[in-house]
Amino acid sequence: RFEAPARLVYAAWTEPAHMMAWWGTKDAVTLLAQSDLRVGGKFRVRFRTPDGNEHEVSGTYLEIEPARKLVFTWAWITTPERESKVTLTFADEGEKSLLTLHHENFFDEAARDDHRNGWSQALDNLARYLARS
C-alpha cells in the first residue's frame, strides 16, 4: 500500500522522470530510464549499486491499462535468454493505493529469491519517493 493515488504509482512505473527517482535496490543510483509506453513498446533501466556494479534490465510492454494494470517482459542485459514476466495491478483505496506485483517464469529458485529481495528493496524506494511527491 502506498500513500499516493493509483495514477501516481502507475506514473512512477511508466514515466522516465519518475523512474529515475526510485528504481533499483537500496542505495542504488538510477543512471538511465526509458519507456516507450505502448503495447509492443520497450522499457530500459540501468542503475548502479553501492558496490559500484551496474545493472540493466529491459522488457516489452504486453498489456497497458492506465492506472489499473501493466504487464511486461523482464530480462537482465547479462542474461537476456532468461526472460520472465511481471504483472502489476493498481487499485485506489481512498487517498492511498494498493499495488500488486506478480513476477513469474523465473529461470530457477535462486533467481526467484534474488528478485524477491530486489523487489522488496525497490518497493521500499518507491514508497519513500511517493511519500515525498
PLY file of the C-alpha trace (Angstrom):
ply
format ascii 1.0
element vertex 133
property float x
property float y
property float z
element edge 132
property int vertex1
property int vertex2
end_header
0.00 0.00 0.00
1.22 3.44 -0.87
0.37 6.90 0.39
-0.48 8.02 -3.13
-3.27 7.56 -5.67
-3.00 4.74 -8.21
-2.44 7.19 -11.07
0.77 8.45 -9.40
2.00 4.94 -8.57
1.37 3.97 -12.19
3.25 7.06 -13.42
6.19 6.08 -11.20
6.43 2.83 -13.17
5.93 4.28 -16.64
7.35 7.81 -16.84
11.15 8.08 -17.03
11.32 11.20 -14.84
9.61 9.28 -12.04
11.50 6.03 -12.73
14.82 7.86 -12.32
13.87 8.80 -8.76
13.35 5.35 -7.24
14.29 2.43 -9.49
16.82 -0.06 -8.17
17.80 -1.70 -4.94
18.62 0.02 -1.66
21.01 2.95 -2.09
21.28 2.38 -5.85
21.58 5.30 -8.24
19.42 5.15 -11.35
21.52 6.07 -14.38
19.02 5.61 -17.21
15.26 5.15 -17.55
13.49 4.83 -20.88
9.87 3.95 -21.58
8.00 3.64 -24.87
4.62 3.11 -23.23
2.57 1.22 -25.81
1.86 -2.45 -26.34
4.98 -3.73 -28.06
6.99 -0.75 -26.79
10.12 -1.24 -24.72
11.45 -0.03 -21.40
15.03 0.01 -20.18
16.55 0.91 -16.81
20.17 0.96 -15.67
21.27 1.52 -12.08
24.49 1.40 -10.04
24.61 -0.32 -6.66
26.82 0.91 -3.80
29.46 -1.72 -4.67
29.96 0.07 -8.00
28.30 -2.59 -10.17
25.90 -1.50 -12.88
22.75 -3.50 -13.62
20.49 -3.08 -16.63
17.06 -4.56 -17.23
14.70 -4.19 -20.14
11.46 -5.57 -21.45
8.47 -5.20 -23.71
5.06 -3.93 -22.66
2.43 -6.63 -23.20
-0.70 -5.07 -21.62
-1.42 -1.49 -20.64
-4.46 -0.23 -18.73
-3.52 3.21 -17.38
-3.56 3.36 -13.58
-5.05 -0.17 -13.46
-2.73 -2.79 -14.96
0.71 -3.08 -16.54
2.24 -6.30 -17.89
5.75 -6.52 -19.32
8.59 -8.91 -20.01
11.72 -8.68 -17.89
15.30 -9.61 -18.81
18.68 -8.54 -17.48
21.21 -7.43 -20.08
23.61 -10.09 -18.77
21.08 -12.93 -19.19
18.68 -11.96 -21.99
17.70 -15.58 -22.53
16.17 -15.70 -19.03
13.10 -13.63 -19.85
10.38 -13.54 -17.22
7.08 -11.69 -16.90
5.87 -9.00 -14.48
2.23 -8.10 -13.88
1.34 -5.01 -11.87
-2.17 -4.12 -10.79
-3.09 -0.78 -9.24
-6.18 -0.05 -7.14
-7.25 3.13 -5.39
-8.14 2.87 -1.72
-9.34 6.34 -0.87
-6.25 8.59 -0.80
-3.99 5.54 -0.84
-3.49 2.76 -3.34
-2.71 -0.92 -3.46
-0.07 -2.24 -5.83
0.09 -5.97 -6.52
3.29 -7.20 -8.17
3.42 -10.70 -9.64
6.72 -11.80 -11.20
6.73 -15.23 -12.86
8.64 -17.59 -15.14
11.96 -17.41 -13.31
14.92 -19.41 -14.59
15.35 -21.12 -11.20
14.65 -20.75 -7.49
17.82 -18.71 -6.90
16.67 -16.15 -9.48
13.24 -16.04 -7.84
14.77 -15.43 -4.42
17.15 -12.75 -5.74
14.23 -10.94 -7.35
12.13 -11.18 -4.18
14.93 -9.40 -2.32
15.44 -6.85 -5.09
11.74 -6.06 -5.44
11.42 -5.63 -1.68
14.17 -3.01 -1.71
12.84 -1.32 -4.84
9.33 -1.08 -3.42
10.75 0.48 -0.26
12.46 3.06 -2.51
9.17 3.64 -4.30
7.32 4.17 -1.02
9.90 6.77 0.08
9.68 8.53 -3.28
5.88 8.63 -3.28
5.84 9.99 0.28
7.93 12.95 -0.95
5.86 13.53 -4.12
0 1
1 2
2 3
3 4
4 5
5 6
6 7
7 8
8 9
9 10
10 11
11 12
12 13
13 14
14 15
15 16
16 17
17 18
18 19
19 20
20 21
21 22
22 23
23 24
24 25
25 26
26 27
27 28
28 29
29 30
30 31
31 32
32 33
33 34
34 35
35 36
36 37
37 38
38 39
39 40
40 41
41 42
42 43
43 44
44 45
45 46
46 47
47 48
48 49
49 50
50 51
51 52
52 53
53 54
54 55
55 56
56 57
57 58
58 59
59 60
60 61
61 62
62 63
63 64
64 65
65 66
66 67
67 68
68 69
69 70
70 71
71 72
72 73
73 74
74 75
75 76
76 77
77 78
78 79
79 80
80 81
81 82
82 83
83 84
84 85
85 86
86 87
87 88
88 89
89 90
90 91
91 92
92 93
93 94
94 95
95 96
96 97
97 98
98 99
99 100
100 101
101 102
102 103
103 104
104 105
105 106
106 107
107 108
108 109
109 110
110 111
111 112
112 113
113 114
114 115
115 116
116 117
117 118
118 119
119 120
120 121
121 122
122 123
123 124
124 125
125 126
126 127
127 128
128 129
129 130
130 131
131 132
